[in-house]
Amino acid sequence: MKDTSAVTRAEMPKLVPLPIPTKGKPFYKRIWAWLTKVREWQLVDDWEYNLPDGRRVLIPKGFVFDGASIPRLLWFFLSPTGLLLIPGLIHDFGYRYDYVWVIEKDGRICKQDQAMGQDYWDQVFYTVGEQVNGMKVINWMAWLALSAFGGMAWDANRIRAAEDIVPNAHEGVASVGG
């Protein structure tokens, strides 16, 4: 059977799961963590992906994200690490930093889409979802949830003001530019 997805197995991001802290906590805090915490994932290597507009984005090694922030009750339908993993990874990076690293045709890496805002990254989530999985209804439902409830995560990331995460130098990349 031929794989027709936009991302082949070899192109999937290499991730390591991070522990959900429960050990040594009181019983009620362990239960609360089980009900409310989402597994986070860390990129093991720089990861590249071709956006629908033709640009090649790079998410740096070490980036930590949670897939798609979906309430646990909806995981049977909208798995955060299933069909929505790739759009969630790019979207989470955009929400965290409000830019994306792009590999130019000459090999330079530069920041693009700076200060585009929440609506822009929500739309990126949808279009990448369409490219990766072609599940229009699932992508639309996830996009609708982001549009309605993503503001809290967006605002939290503005307050958090995470320090830039810079891609590692790798084959074919001449320099990191701004």
KAURSUL-V112942 format. One line per field, one symbol per residue. phi: phi as a letter, one per 30 degrees, with the letter a starting at -180 (. if undefined). psi: psi as a letter, one per 20 degrees, with the letter a starting at -180 (. if undefined). burial: # if it has 24 or more other ideal C-beta (glycine too) atoms within 12 Angstrom, else .. A space follows every 50 residues. Layout:
BEGIN
phi=???
psi=???
burial=???
END
This chain:
BEGIN
phi=.ddcddbdedcddcbbdcdcdbeiceeddddddddcdcecbcddbebcad dedjdccbcdejdcbcibdceedcddcbddccecddddddddddddchab dbcdddjdcbdbhdhdjeeddddeedddedddciceddddddddddddbd eddedddddehedeccdddbeicdacbc
psi=ppojriprghiqqoqpqqqoohpjqqghhgggghhhqqpqqpphrqpqqo rhjiqoqppqqipprkdpnpqhhjhhhmpijchjgghhggghggggikrq pporhjiqpqprkpkhrghghhhggghhggggijnggghggggggghhii hgggghhgghlqqqppqqprpipgrpr.
burial=......#.....#.#......................######..####. #...################.......#.##.################## ###.....#####....#.##############....##..##.##...# ..##..#.......###.....#..#..
END
